Every structure is written in C-alpha cells, then in structure tokens.
Amino acid sequence: MPDNSLTSSESLPHAILRKYWGYEAFRGVQAEIINSILSGKDTLGLMPTGGGKSLTFQVPALCMEGLCLVITPLVALMRDQVQQLRRHNILAVDINGSMSSAEIERTLDNCIFGRNKLLYISPERLDSPLFQKRLQRMNVSFIAVDEAHCISQWGYDFRPSYLHIKEIRSILPHAPILALTATATPDTVTDICRQLGFRQGENVFRMSFERKNLHYEARFTENKPQQILQILDSTPGSAVIYTRSRESTVDIAQMLTEAGISAQHYHAGLPVTDRNLRQARWQTGEKRVMVATNAFGMGIDKPDVRLVIHIDPPSSLEAYFQEAGRAGRDGQEAWAILLHNRHDITRLQRHLTQEFPPKDFCRQIYDELAYFFQLPMGEGQDTTKEFNIGLFCRNFHHYPASVESALRILTQTGCITYREAEDSRSRLMFLVGRESLYHLRQLNAACDRVINALMRLYAGVFTEYVFIEESSVAELANAGEDDVYNILIELTRQRILSYIPHKSVPRIHYNQRRQESCHIRITPAIYEERKAIMERRLQAMTDYFSLPDTKRSLYLRRYFGDV
C-alpha cells in the first residue's frame, strides 16, 4: 500500500511538491491558491491552460487530514489524473459509469475508512442518494471544483448538474471550496462565486493570461487544406489541428498522410482502446500531427506542441483560448493559427439557431421521448433510460444536433436530465464450468489462446461479470483486437460465455413524472437570457477575425479581464 504519511517537517506544501512531484518551486499563483485553501477560505483560481491547476488541489490534499473531493466533468481526465497520482504512490480513486454498484459502494466505503486522499467524481454523481448518504460519513478536508465555469450561465459550457455542488455544502458545512477554471470573464467569475455559495472573505487569484511565447494568428483563406500544408511545411514540430466534424478529422489526416506528413485522426466516436493508442503515438512523437475534434486535449500533458491550427472557428473565445493554449507549454516559441473564410460567420450564426431551437420544438421532443420510451402520462419519475439518439432521430425525422440542444434546454427546466454518452468498459463471464471449458478449448487454437488469456488475466470470471480490456487479451493471446472481439462474439453465440462489449450510450433521467408538454416552463433565464449571452460570444469570436495579429493577445487578455 502506498505510504502517504508525512512527518510534521514534511507536511509543508513545498516539501510535498518536492517529495511527490520532484519540483523545487511553485509557478504563478499556485502557492497563493494553496495557502488560501489551507487557511480554510473559499478560493477561486483562474489559471490558463497549462498553468498547473491540478497541483493546487493535489498538494493541499496531502497537507490536510481527510479526503479531498474532486468534482470534474471530464471522465477521461479523471481517470488519467488518478493513474498519474497512483504512479506517484498517492492514494486516489474515481467513480465512473463503467463501475458496478458493488464497486462503487466498496470505493465509497474505503473513502469513509480513510484509505484514500482524493476522490474524483462527476457532477452528475452528486444527486445520487447513495453518494450523499456515504458522503455524510466521510472526513472531507475540502472540495475541489474543476472547470468551475460550468456552473455559470455566463460560462460558455453551462452544465445544470453543477448546481448540485452548492447543495453538497449543507452536507459538508465546514469544508471550503476550491474552484478552478482556465476560462472565465469577469461576469463569469462573479457568478461562479455566487452559485457556489462562497462565504465572506473568499479569495480570487488570477494568473496572467499573457503567453509571450505563443503567437496568435488568424488567416483568411478559401483553400484551408493547402494553407495547412504550407503552415506544417514552414513550422517543424508536434501539432494539433482542430476541426468541428468527425468526418473532417478523417479527411484531413488522410490528406496529410498522402502529402508525406505523419498524421492521424481522433474523435469521440472511436473505441476507447483506439483513442488511447492514438494519443500515445502522438505524445511519444511517433505521429507528428493529431487531427481532432474538441474531444481531444483535456488533460493532455505534452509541453512541446509547436502548432495548434483551427480549421473551423470555435463558437466562443473561451473554447478557442483553451484549445490554442495547448501550444508552447514548454515556454518555447509556438503558434496558434485560426483559419477562416467568408462562410465561417454564417456557420457561427447557424450555430446559434441550432443551440436554441424554438421552444415548441423542445416541447415536441419531450412528447416524442415519451412515445419512444413508451412512457404513460404520470409515470417515469426517478427512472433512467438508455437513449439511442440515432434511432430516435430516424424514427422522428430529426437532426441529432437539434435534438441534443432541445434536450439540454429541457434539462435546465428540471423535468429531465440528459446525460451525454459515457464510455462503459467491456464485461465478460463464463457460462460453463472449467471442466466443460477444457473439452471445448481443444476445438480451435485461436479460441484456446483467447480463453487461456482470459483465465490468466481475470480472477472470478467463472462466478461473476468482470471488466476486461480487449487489448490486454489480444496481447497475451498473440492476436489482433478485432480477432479477439470476433472470437468473444462467437463464444457468446455458442453460450460458452457472456460478453458485453464496451459502448458509449447517452441516458435520459426523468426527474418528474411525465406531464403535458404545455406545462413545461422554459423561462427567460433558461432561454432568452442564455441566447443573448451566446450572441455576445459569437460576436466576440467574429471580431477576433478582423484584428491585426499584433493585437490578438491583448484582445484575449481584455476579454478575460486580465488588463
């Protein structure tokens, strides 16, 4: 078991930083944020991408008695940070959608018994009765809220589930809150403090948004692929190219490969194992260019990225600043280049219409959900249903983007909660005993190797479902992942085992009984006010196009209240 104990002389933040991370000094406002939370004050840290946000809660978590509760909406980042902490021999755990009920209860109990220093959860977990009951018995030192702008309607990525954080304060009245974000305007800062119920005397620390080594450019071009090739030819080093559509990631990566540039594509629709492999190839330098949607980048710690190119302008400067800021974290010269043409402003305006479909359309989607789930009037409260959005759109003749926007608006009314897709891990259990299996294994050499790998890798596979990694089975069985998948599907068909492949499925939770859609109140705060905020964001983004390159950095700093 890792040793997280420290002598009294070692319990200082600098000593912990040196012991676990090997750094001699904090950067920017890290020390001020840490000292503020150690003094018990509600604290907001504004730190640009690459500023070292995670250390501001990981270090004090080890300084203080008890458990640090970390709330983050980024499942991939959550798992990555937990793995990194464990490599440093720090006791950290997370709760995610791929865990069984027994695993979740066991993890929470271990937190009650003081066996962990950090517990990572998603904001959706906060309203779980099981979690709230266990939380009352935990010794929580403080609450860390990552991506804190998600709690504000002024923030560019408002998530209603974040509003439950304030309720948790009634369960943990003595635990201070540390809120962290890389992108917040002055209005958003004020709203974060209000929504989180910051107590009087709270501290707000801001790291400068200025990046002297990062050059911001915007180039008008009617031939974006040709411009990309010219930029990559003139600027060596690792690069990320952001685009809006999954199809475009494939097309651009193929174009670059054919031009002799080492590239690959990345989007949320790829299997988890495939995404991890592509990320590893890029981080080690095996692949120079990652062509990706905005699903790529959160928590990626690659300091030597020389180029971030945006083919499509994001819908807000907040999103752009965060993604562009992944370049030049090593302090060396780097470039963030935004490509635009005469059609992009029209696309941004269309995005506003898509994000705010008519209120009647939202109510129509509510009714059609009930037909889809065969949910009678007055039923469904506190039920959660898997939502096949593709099938829904085919049945009712809608575009997925408009349906998702309607679901997000309905979520804010409180009648339902739309939970976007979260990857679940593959599970497997043998349906026959060892003795029967022995005879079956003689039939096919490939099956024999896969079955043998399963038995060597996973204990208890004959008595209960266990989570598996197809990549590990493939490596031990000396087979391809596709071959392992096909073998497991065939063994399932023969009733030799039960294999449930990983999947990524959205969910709809009914907070209330189904009602007449005409009674659903879509208030100005939910619709008109938020639409006006988005209009201002889109205008700021389009204004950015027309600036001279020498003015872009100052424009961004002013937008975030840094000057």
C-alpha positions in Angstrom: 0.0 0.0 0.0 1.4 3.5 -0.9 2.7 5.5 2.0 1.1 8.9 2.1 2.2 9.7 5.7 4.5 12.7 6.2 6.4 13.9 9.3 5.5 17.3 10.6 8.5 18.9 8.9 7.5 17.3 5.6 3.9 18.5 5.8 4.6 21.9 4.2 3.4 22.4 0.6 6.9 22.8 -0.8 8.1 19.6 0.9 5.2 17.7 -0.6 5.8 19.2 -4.0 9.4 18.1 -3.8 8.7 14.6 -2.4 5.9 13.5 -4.8 6.5 15.6 -8.0 10.2 16.5 -7.8 9.7 20.2 -8.3 11.6 22.8 -6.3 9.1 25.7 -6.5 5.5 26.5 -7.4 4.6 28.5 -10.5 2.4 31.6 -10.9 -0.3 31.8 -8.3 -0.1 28.1 -7.3 1.4 28.9 -3.9 -1.2 31.6 -3.1 -4.1 29.4 -4.0 -2.7 26.5 -1.9 -2.1 28.8 1.1 -5.7 30.2 0.8 -7.3 26.8 0.8 -5.1 25.6 3.7 -6.4 28.6 5.7 -9.9 27.4 5.2 -11.1 30.1 2.8 -13.3 29.6 -0.3 -11.0 30.1 -3.2 -11.2 30.7 -6.9 -8.2 30.1 -9.1 -8.1 31.5 -12.7 -5.2 29.7 -14.5 -4.8 29.4 -18.2 -4.4 26.0 -19.9 -1.0 24.6 -18.8 -0.9 26.7 -15.7 -0.8 23.7 -13.3 -4.3 23.7 -11.9 -4.2 20.1 -10.6 -1.3 20.8 -8.2 -3.4 23.5 -6.4 -5.7 20.8 -5.0 -3.4 17.7 -5.1 -0.8 19.3 -2.9 -3.1 20.6 -0.1 -5.0 17.3 -0.2 -1.8 15.7 1.1 -1.2 18.6 3.6 -4.5 18.2 5.3 -6.2 15.4 7.3 -9.1 13.7 5.5 -10.2 13.4 1.9 -10.3 15.9 -1.0 -13.4 15.6 -3.0 -12.7 16.5 -6.7 -15.6 17.3 -9.0 -14.8 17.3 -12.7 -17.0 16.7 -15.8 -14.1 15.2 -17.8 -14.2 11.4 -17.4 -11.0 10.8 -19.4 -9.1 13.5 -17.4 -10.4 12.0 -14.2 -9.0 8.5 -15.0 -5.8 10.0 -16.3 -5.1 12.0 -13.1 -6.0 9.1 -10.8 -3.5 6.9 -12.7 -0.8 9.6 -12.5 -1.3 10.0 -8.8 -1.1 6.3 -8.2 2.2 6.3 -10.1 3.4 8.8 -7.5 2.2 6.5 -4.7 -0.7 8.8 -3.8 -4.0 7.2 -2.8 -6.6 8.4 -5.3 -9.7 6.8 -6.7 -12.5 7.8 -9.1 -16.1 6.8 -9.6 -17.3 6.4 -13.1 -20.2 5.0 -15.2 -18.4 1.8 -16.0 -18.3 0.6 -12.4 -20.8 -1.9 -10.9 -22.9 -0.9 -7.9 -20.7 -3.2 -5.7 -17.5 -1.5 -6.9 -19.0 2.0 -6.2 -20.1 1.0 -2.7 -16.7 -0.5 -2.0 -14.9 2.6 -3.2 -17.1 4.9 -1.1 -16.6 2.7 2.0 -12.8 2.9 1.6 -13.1 6.7 1.5 -15.1 6.6 4.7 -12.4 4.4 6.3 -9.7 6.9 5.4 -8.0 4.8 2.8 -7.8 7.4 0.1 -6.7 11.1 -0.1 -8.5 12.1 -3.3 -11.9 11.0 -4.6 -12.8 12.1 -8.2 -16.4 12.2 -9.2 -18.6 13.7 -12.0 -21.1 16.4 -11.0 -24.0 14.1 -12.0 -23.0 11.8 -9.1 -23.8 14.5 -6.6 -27.5 14.0 -6.6 -27.2 10.2 -6.0 -28.8 9.2 -2.7 -26.2 6.5 -2.2 -23.4 9.0 -2.7 -24.9 11.7 -0.4 -25.5 9.1 2.4 -21.9 7.9 2.2 -20.6 11.5 2.0 -22.0 12.4 5.4 -19.7 9.8 6.9 -16.5 11.0 5.1 -13.9 13.3 6.6 -13.7 15.7 3.7 -10.9 18.3 4.0 -12.1 20.5 1.1 -14.0 20.3 -2.2 -12.2 21.0 -5.5 -14.3 22.0 -8.4 -12.6 21.8 -11.8 -13.9 23.5 -14.9 -15.9 25.8 -12.5 -17.2 28.0 -15.3 -19.7 25.1 -16.0 -21.7 26.3 -13.0 -22.4 29.7 -14.5 -25.0 30.6 -17.2 -22.4 33.2 -18.2 -19.9 30.5 -18.8 -19.5 29.0 -22.3 -20.2 25.4 -21.2 -23.0 25.7 -18.6 -24.0 22.4 -17.1 -27.0 22.2 -14.8 -25.6 19.2 -12.9 -23.0 21.7 -11.4 -25.8 23.4 -9.5 -25.9 20.4 -7.1 -22.5 21.4 -5.7 -24.0 24.2 -3.6 -26.4 21.6 -2.1 -23.4 19.5 -1.0 -22.2 22.3 1.1 -25.1 21.7 3.5 -23.8 18.2 4.0 -20.2 19.4 4.4 -20.7 22.8 6.1 -17.1 23.1 7.3 -15.3 22.1 4.0 -14.1 25.1 2.0 -14.3 25.1 -1.8 -11.5 25.5 -4.3 -13.0 26.4 -7.7 -10.7 26.3 -10.7 -11.1 27.3 -14.4 -8.9 28.3 -17.3 -11.5 30.5 -19.0 -13.7 33.0 -17.2 -14.8 36.5 -18.0 -15.4 39.0 -15.1 -19.2 38.3 -15.2 -18.5 34.5 -15.0 -16.1 35.0 -12.0 -18.8 36.8 -10.1 -21.4 34.2 -11.0 -19.2 31.3 -10.0 -18.7 32.7 -6.5 -22.4 33.3 -6.1 -23.5 29.9 -7.5 -21.0 28.0 -5.2 -22.2 30.0 -2.2 -18.7 31.4 -1.4 -18.5 32.7 2.1 -17.5 36.2 3.0 -13.7 36.7 2.8 -13.2 34.4 -0.2 -10.1 34.7 -2.2 -9.8 35.1 -6.0 -6.4 34.5 -7.6 -5.7 35.2 -11.3 -2.7 34.1 -13.2 -1.9 36.3 -16.2 -3.3 35.1 -19.4 -0.4 36.6 -21.3 1.7 34.0 -23.2 4.7 35.8 -24.6 6.0 32.7 -26.4 2.7 31.9 -28.1 1.9 33.8 -31.3 -1.8 34.2 -32.2 -2.6 34.5 -35.9 -5.8 34.4 -38.0 -5.6 33.8 -41.7 -8.3 34.4 -44.3 -8.1 31.6 -46.9 -10.5 29.9 -49.4 -8.3 26.9 -49.5 -7.8 25.6 -46.0 -6.1 22.3 -46.8 -3.5 24.0 -48.9 -2.9 26.5 -46.1 -2.5 23.7 -43.6 0.2 22.1 -45.7 2.1 25.4 -46.0 2.0 26.0 -42.3 3.2 22.5 -41.5 6.0 22.7 -44.1 7.2 26.0 -42.6 6.9 25.2 -38.9 8.5 22.0 -37.6 7.4 20.1 -34.5 4.3 18.5 -33.0 0.9 19.9 -34.0 -2.8 19.6 -33.2 -5.4 20.5 -35.9 -8.9 21.1 -34.6 -12.0 20.8 -36.7 -15.7 20.6 -35.9 -16.7 17.3 -37.6 -15.6 13.8 -37.2 -15.6 13.3 -41.0 -13.3 16.2 -41.4 -10.7 14.7 -39.0 -10.5 11.6 -41.2 -10.3 13.6 -44.5 -7.6 16.0 -43.3 -5.5 13.2 -41.7 -5.7 11.3 -44.9 -4.7 14.3 -46.9 -1.7 15.0 -44.7 -0.6 11.3 -44.8 -0.7 11.4 -48.6 1.4 14.5 -48.6 4.1 12.7 -46.5 3.2 14.2 -43.1 2.8 11.7 -40.3 -0.8 12.3 -39.1 -3.8 10.5 -37.5 -7.4 11.4 -36.6 -9.1 11.4 -33.2 -12.8 11.9 -32.2 -15.2 10.7 -29.5 -16.7 8.0 -31.8 -13.5 5.9 -31.8 -13.2 2.9 -29.3 -11.5 3.8 -26.1 -8.6 1.5 -26.8 -8.1 3.1 -30.2 -8.2 6.6 -28.7 -5.6 5.7 -26.1 -3.3 4.2 -28.7 -3.6 7.3 -31.0 -2.9 9.6 -28.0 0.1 7.6 -27.0 1.6 7.6 -30.6 1.2 11.4 -30.7 2.6 12.0 -27.3 5.7 9.9 -27.9 6.3 11.6 -31.3 5.5 8.5 -33.4 2.9 10.7 -35.1 3.5 14.3 -35.7 0.0 15.7 -36.2 -3.2 14.9 -34.4 -6.3 16.0 -36.4 -9.1 16.1 -33.8 -12.5 17.4 -32.7 -12.7 19.1 -29.4 -12.9 15.7 -27.7 -9.1 15.7 -27.8 -6.9 17.7 -25.5 -8.3 17.9 -21.9 -5.6 16.8 -19.5 -3.1 16.1 -22.3 0.3 16.9 -20.8 2.6 17.4 -23.9 4.7 20.5 -23.4 6.4 20.6 -26.8 3.4 21.3 -29.1 4.6 23.9 -31.6 1.4 24.4 -33.5 -2.4 24.5 -32.8 -4.4 25.1 -36.0 -8.1 25.6 -36.0 -9.7 24.9 -39.4 -13.2 25.9 -38.1 -13.6 28.8 -35.6 -15.0 27.6 -32.2 -18.2 29.2 -31.1 -16.6 31.2 -28.3 -13.2 32.8 -27.4 -13.3 30.7 -24.2 -13.1 27.5 -26.1 -10.6 28.9 -28.6 -8.3 30.2 -25.9 -8.3 26.9 -24.0 -7.6 24.8 -27.1 -5.0 27.3 -28.5 -3.3 27.3 -25.1 -2.1 23.7 -25.6 0.7 25.0 -27.7 4.1 26.0 -26.2 3.6 24.9 -22.7 7.4 24.4 -22.5 7.9 28.1 -22.9 9.4 27.8 -26.3 8.1 29.7 -29.3 4.8 28.3 -30.6 1.9 29.3 -32.9 -1.9 29.3 -32.6 -3.4 29.8 -36.1 -7.0 30.2 -36.9 -8.1 29.7 -40.5 -11.3 31.4 -41.6 -13.2 32.2 -44.8 -16.3 34.1 -45.8 -18.6 31.2 -44.9 -17.5 30.9 -41.3 -19.5 33.8 -39.9 -22.6 32.3 -41.5 -21.8 29.0 -39.8 -21.4 30.6 -36.4 -24.8 32.3 -36.8 -26.3 29.0 -37.8 -24.8 27.5 -34.6 -26.8 30.0 -32.5 -30.1 28.8 -34.2 -29.1 25.2 -33.7 -28.3 25.7 -30.0 -31.6 27.4 -29.3 -34.3 25.7 -31.3 -37.9 27.0 -30.9 -39.5 26.4 -27.5 -42.3 24.5 -29.2 -39.7 22.2 -30.8 -38.3 21.4 -27.3 -41.7 20.5 -26.0 -42.3 18.3 -29.1 -39.1 16.4 -28.3 -40.3 15.9 -24.7 -43.5 14.3 -26.1 -41.6 12.2 -28.6 -39.3 10.9 -25.9 -42.3 9.5 -24.1 -43.5 7.8 -27.2 -40.0 6.5 -27.8 -39.8 5.0 -24.3 -43.5 4.0 -24.2 -43.9 6.1 -21.1 -47.5 6.7 -20.0 -48.7 10.1 -18.7 -48.0 10.5 -14.9 -45.3 7.8 -14.9 -41.5 7.6 -15.1 -40.3 9.7 -12.1 -36.7 8.7 -11.0 -36.2 6.3 -13.9 -33.2 6.4 -16.1 -33.3 5.1 -19.7 -30.6 4.4 -22.3 -31.1 6.7 -25.2 -30.3 5.7 -28.7 -30.2 9.1 -30.3 -29.6 7.7 -33.8 -32.7 5.5 -33.7 -34.7 8.3 -32.2 -33.8 10.7 -35.0 -34.6 8.2 -37.6 -38.0 7.4 -36.1 -39.0 11.0 -35.7 -37.0 12.6 -38.6 -34.8 15.0 -36.7 -31.2 16.1 -36.9 -29.1 14.9 -33.9 -27.6 18.3 -33.1 -31.1 19.9 -32.8 -32.3 17.1 -30.6 -29.3 17.4 -28.3 -29.9 21.2 -28.0 -33.5 20.6 -27.1 -32.5 18.0 -24.5 -30.1 20.4 -22.9 -32.8 23.1 -22.6 -35.3 20.5 -21.2 -32.6 19.5 -18.7 -32.5 23.1 -17.4 -36.2 23.1 -16.8 -35.7 20.3 -14.4 -38.2 17.8 -15.9 -35.5 15.5 -17.3 -31.7 15.2 -17.1 -29.9 14.4 -20.3 -26.6 12.7 -19.7 -24.3 12.6 -22.7 -22.5 9.4 -23.7 -20.1 8.0 -21.2 -17.9 5.1 -22.1 -18.6 1.8 -20.3 -16.0 -0.9 -20.1 -16.4 -4.4 -21.6 -17.6 -7.1 -19.3 -17.5 -10.9 -19.5 -18.4 -14.0 -17.6 -18.1 -17.7 -18.5 -21.4 -19.6 -18.6 -19.8 -23.1 -18.5 -17.6 -24.6 -15.8 -13.8 -25.2 -16.1 -14.2 -28.9 -16.8 -16.6 -28.3 -19.7 -14.5 -25.5 -21.0 -11.4 -27.8 -21.1 -13.0 -30.0 -23.7 -14.3 -27.1 -25.7 -10.9 -25.5 -25.9 -9.5 -28.3 -28.0 -11.7 -27.3 -30.9 -10.0 -24.1 -32.1 -6.4 -22.9 -31.5 -7.3 -19.2 -31.6 -10.2 -19.7 -29.2 -7.9 -21.7 -26.9 -5.4 -18.9 -26.7 -8.1 -16.3 -26.0 -9.8 -18.4 -23.3 -6.4 -19.2 -21.7 -5.6 -15.4 -21.7 -9.0 -14.6 -20.1 -8.4 -17.2 -17.3 -4.9 -15.9 -16.6 -5.8 -12.2 -16.6 -9.1 -12.2 -14.7 -10.0 -13.9 -11.4 -13.6 -14.7 -10.7 -14.6 -14.8 -14.3 -16.5 -18.1 -13.7 -18.6 -16.7 -10.9 -19.4 -13.1 -11.9 -19.0 -10.5 -14.6 -15.6 -8.9 -14.7 -14.4 -5.9 -16.6 -11.9 -6.8 -19.4 -9.6 -4.9 -21.7 -9.6 -6.5 -25.2 -6.1 -5.1 -25.9 -4.7 -7.0 -22.9 -6.3 -10.2 -24.0 -5.1 -9.7 -27.6 -1.5 -9.1 -26.4 -1.4 -12.3 -24.2 -3.2 -14.4 -26.9 -0.9 -13.1 -29.6 -3.9 -12.0 -31.7 -5.4 -8.8 -33.1 -8.1 -6.9 -31.2 -10.6 -7.4 -34.0 -9.9 -11.2 -33.8 -10.4 -11.2 -30.1 -13.7 -9.3 -30.5 -15.0 -11.8 -33.1 -14.0 -14.8 -31.1 -15.8 -13.4 -28.0 -18.9 -12.7 -30.0 -18.9 -16.2 -31.4 -18.3 -17.8 -28.0 -21.3 -15.7 -26.7 -23.4 -17.0 -29.6 -22.5 -20.6 -28.6 -23.5 -19.8 -24.9 -20.0 -20.6 -23.7 -19.6 -17.1 -22.2 -21.4 -13.8 -22.0 -19.5 -10.9 -23.5 -20.9 -7.3 -23.2 -18.7 -5.1 -25.4 -18.0 -1.5 -24.2 -20.4 1.0 -25.5 -21.0 4.7 -25.4 -24.7 5.4 -24.7 -26.4 8.7 -23.6 -29.1 8.4 -20.9 -32.3 10.3 -20.1 -33.3 10.5 -16.4 -36.8 11.6 -15.6 -36.7 13.9 -12.5 -40.5 14.2 -12.5 -43.5 12.2 -13.7 -44.3 12.6 -17.4 -46.6 15.6 -17.8 -48.3 17.5 -20.6 -45.6 19.3 -22.5 -47.6 22.5 -22.5 -46.9 22.7 -18.7 -43.1 22.7 -19.1 -41.9 26.2 -18.3 -38.9 27.4 -20.4 -38.2 30.6 -18.6 -36.3 33.7 -20.0 -33.3 32.7 -17.7 -33.2 29.3 -19.5 -33.8 30.6 -23.0 -33.7 34.3 -23.9 -31.0 35.4 -21.5 -28.7 32.5 -22.4 -29.3 33.1 -26.1 -28.3 36.7 -25.7 -25.1 35.6 -23.9 -24.3 33.3 -26.8 -24.9 36.1 -29.3 -22.3 38.2 -27.5 -19.8 35.4 -27.5 -20.3 34.7 -31.2 -19.8 38.5 -31.9 -16.6 38.5 -29.9 -15.3 35.5 -31.9 -16.1 37.2 -35.3 -14.5 40.4 -34.1 -11.3 38.4 -33.4 -11.1 37.5 -37.1 -10.6 41.1 -38.2 -7.9 42.2 -35.7 -4.2 42.7 -36.7 -2.1 39.8 -35.4 -0.2 42.2 -33.1 -3.5 43.0 -31.3 -4.8 39.5 -30.7 -3.1 38.6 -27.5 -4.2 41.9 -25.9 -7.8 41.4 -27.1 -7.9 38.0 -25.5 -6.5 39.3 -22.2 -9.0 42.1 -22.1 -11.9 39.7 -22.9 -10.9 37.7 -19.8 -10.4 40.8 -17.6 -6.6 40.4 -17.4 -5.9 44.0 -18.2 
